[in-house]
Amino acid sequence: MRELILLRHAHAEAAAPGQADLDRPLSAEGLAEAEAAGRWLAERKLVPDCVLCSPARRTRETLEAVLGAIGYVDQRIEPSIYEATPGALIALADSHIEVGRLMVVGHNPGLERLAALLHSGQSGDYRGMPPSGIAVLQIPLDTALEPGIAKLSAFWWP
């Protein structure tokens, strides 16, 4: 089995006047949430082999806090994660099929719909991944991602 870890960014500050959404930083609450997410992953030894992260400041800051707990891992900024649909996220994850444990750090609604689609086969209006939430999905080795193929092995939120 291989694993796909989906991590939604932690709580962010509201955009200041004229500030781009991509530039919103984590709030103090968000930083604490991201650190807690890192501890949760470290305690369970869920250290990814590779991380793909949205370019948004809040996702990068979430990842930095998580890495503080789990240590350095191979990581790449992936612009396509920002505002991605579940289909785009599946294509991205499938392009890394050789990675045993892949983590994607991104946004809703894409992440929560992806988790629902891979687990249940339907994405609908699923709303179940709070800020800093983590979904761990197990997928058969060398199998392309498709609806209903994954087993949800863990779900955590602060």
C-alpha positions in Angstrom: 0.0 0.0 0.0 1.0 3.6 -0.5 -0.3 6.5 1.4 -1.7 9.9 0.4 -1.7 12.4 3.2 -3.9 15.5 2.7 -3.2 18.5 4.9 -5.4 21.5 4.8 -3.7 24.8 5.7 -4.3 26.1 9.2 -6.4 29.2 10.1 -5.2 32.3 8.3 -5.6 36.0 8.8 -8.2 37.7 6.8 -6.9 39.6 3.8 -5.8 43.2 4.5 -7.1 45.8 2.1 -5.4 45.3 -1.2 -3.7 42.1 -0.1 -3.8 39.2 -2.5 -5.4 36.0 -1.2 -2.1 34.1 -1.9 -0.3 36.4 0.6 -2.5 35.8 3.6 -0.4 34.6 6.6 -1.3 32.1 9.3 -3.0 33.6 12.4 -1.6 32.8 15.9 -4.3 30.2 16.2 -3.3 28.8 12.9 0.4 28.5 13.8 -0.6 26.5 16.9 -2.8 24.3 14.8 -0.1 23.6 12.3 2.4 22.8 15.1 -0.2 20.4 16.6 -0.6 18.7 13.2 3.1 18.2 12.9 3.2 16.6 16.4 0.3 14.3 15.4 2.1 13.2 12.3 5.4 12.7 14.2 3.8 10.7 17.0 2.3 8.3 14.4 5.5 8.2 12.4 3.6 9.5 9.3 6.6 11.2 7.7 6.0 11.7 4.0 8.6 10.8 1.4 7.6 13.9 -0.6 5.4 17.0 0.0 3.6 19.0 -2.7 2.5 22.4 -1.4 0.4 25.2 -2.7 2.3 28.4 -3.3 -0.1 30.3 -0.9 1.7 31.8 2.1 -0.7 30.1 4.5 0.0 26.6 3.1 3.8 27.3 3.1 3.7 28.5 6.7 1.6 25.4 7.7 4.2 23.2 6.1 7.1 24.9 7.8 5.4 24.4 11.2 4.8 20.7 10.4 8.4 20.2 9.3 9.5 21.6 12.6 8.0 18.5 14.2 8.7 15.8 11.6 12.0 17.1 10.2 13.1 17.9 6.7 11.5 16.0 3.8 11.6 16.5 0.0 9.2 19.3 -0.8 8.0 21.1 -3.9 5.9 24.2 -4.4 3.1 23.1 -6.9 1.1 26.1 -8.3 -1.6 23.8 -9.6 -2.8 23.0 -6.0 -4.1 26.5 -5.4 -7.8 26.5 -6.3 -7.5 22.9 -7.6 -10.4 20.6 -8.3 -10.4 17.0 -7.1 -9.7 15.9 -10.7 -6.6 18.2 -10.9 -5.4 16.9 -7.5 -5.8 13.3 -8.7 -3.8 14.0 -11.8 -1.1 15.6 -9.7 -0.9 12.8 -7.2 -0.9 10.2 -10.0 2.1 11.9 -11.5 3.9 10.9 -8.3 2.7 7.3 -8.2 6.2 6.1 -7.3 6.2 8.0 -4.0 5.3 5.6 -1.1 3.9 8.3 1.1 2.9 11.6 -0.6 1.6 14.6 1.3 -0.4 17.4 -0.4 -0.7 20.7 1.5 -3.6 22.7 0.1 -7.1 24.2 0.3 -10.8 23.4 0.5 -13.0 22.6 -1.2 -10.5 20.7 -3.3 -8.9 18.6 -0.5 -12.1 17.6 1.3 -13.8 16.7 -2.0 -10.7 14.7 -3.0 -10.8 12.8 0.3 -14.5 12.0 -0.1 -14.1 11.0 -3.8 -11.2 8.6 -3.2 -12.8 7.1 -0.1 -16.5 6.9 -1.0 -16.5 7.4 -4.7 -18.5 10.6 -4.4 -17.5 14.2 -3.7 -20.9 16.0 -3.7 -21.1 18.9 -1.2 -18.9 17.1 1.3 -17.7 19.5 4.0 -15.6 17.8 6.5 -12.0 19.0 6.5 -11.4 21.8 9.0 -8.3 24.1 8.9 -5.2 22.0 9.7 -7.2 18.8 9.2 -5.4 15.7 8.0 -6.8 12.8 6.0 -4.6 9.7 5.5 -5.6 7.5 2.6 -4.2 4.1 1.8 -4.1 3.2 -1.9 -3.0 -0.1 -3.5 0.5 0.0 -4.9 1.0 0.9 -8.6 -2.7 1.7 -8.9 -4.0 4.8 -10.5 -6.2 7.0 -8.4 -9.9 6.7 -9.1 -13.2 7.1 -7.2 -13.6 4.8 -4.2 -10.1 3.2 -4.4 -8.7 4.4 -1.1 -9.2 3.4 2.5 -9.4 6.3 5.0 -6.9 5.0 7.6 -6.8 8.2 9.8 -8.4 11.6 10.1 -7.3 14.3 12.5 -8.2 17.9 13.3 -7.1 20.3 16.0 
